[in-house]
């Protein structure tokens, strides 16, 4: 798709802002990796070869009976008995001495008999965000060769939870930012363009809505409906959309008496076209100026609610929940250090990116 000359100039300005451009590249790489989190950190193999047939456990449910076991529940691929069944082709001897059979089966011969050897292709981190690991001691455990960032107080791998938590925080932030921006821009545009009693009524509604204790509403809703991702998105959007109203309203109040707006009205151009095609682009710089604050505020809101215990369920891979564990386990400094570094990288990259976007839309700024 060919960009217009105006958007080409904006893209050139963005690229000349090296900090924003490289932040976008780093963020894209990190977010792209977390989108493939199931292939990076998972307690299920990516591929399993059993009797020459390839199976993908990360996409499909396979009971233990599919590999010669006894149970119809999902196979626990981390158990040595299940691994022995897969590698040996379903030998029943795996239930007697799985370690010895597994070692022999890897050579393709068991008790002098050649077998149809199978294999498992594991992700680089063989733990998911909710995997309870047998660490052979008290949790949380310090970083080691098996758990590069240690484990939390329920023996879950911290690195796996950071990968999934990074993705969850970014997706949550993007959804909330888009929805709050659309609602806030539309409301501010209507207020500023029409003015008069429309503006007066909206302002009184915003004053009442702004004084509503949002934390109490969240606690009540979660107590009635239970904690969930989409309910948290709904509540955050419900109380977050007024953030852009004031900025957009001021820009539309200033521009509604400009000559080009009066000329468009005289020519019979509809109010919707005047507002969103002619006036909104002039308000975009002020709007984009607020976006870094909205994004960081959204991430902070999610982390704060999880830290207080009123956010996502405790089993969810939340960075705020990791911070709460760091507070409760001061003897495990790796938890607090991991949370701090993750938040620092995430917030810094997003702020730098949207600062570059803001400057790219500002016609008064150029970069050498």
Secondary structure, DSSP 8 states (H G I E B T S, - for coil): ----HHHHHHHHHHHH-HHHHHHHHHHHHHHHHHHTHHHHB-SS-SEEEETTEEE-TTTS--BGGGGT-S-SSB--TTSHHHHHHHHHTS-GGGGT-HHHHHHHHTTTEETTEE----EEE--SB---TT-----SS-SS----SSSTT-B-TTS-BHHHHHHHHHHHHHHHHHHHHHHHHHHHHHHHHHHHHH-HHHHHHHHHHHHHHHTS-HHHHHHHHHHHH---HHHHHHHHHHHHGGGGHHHHHHHHHHHTTSHHHHHHHHTT--HHHIIIIIIHHHHHHHHHHHHHHHHHHHHHHHHHHHHHT-SS-TTS--HHHHHHHHHH-TT-HHHHHHHHHHHHHHHHHHHHHHHHHHHHH-TT----
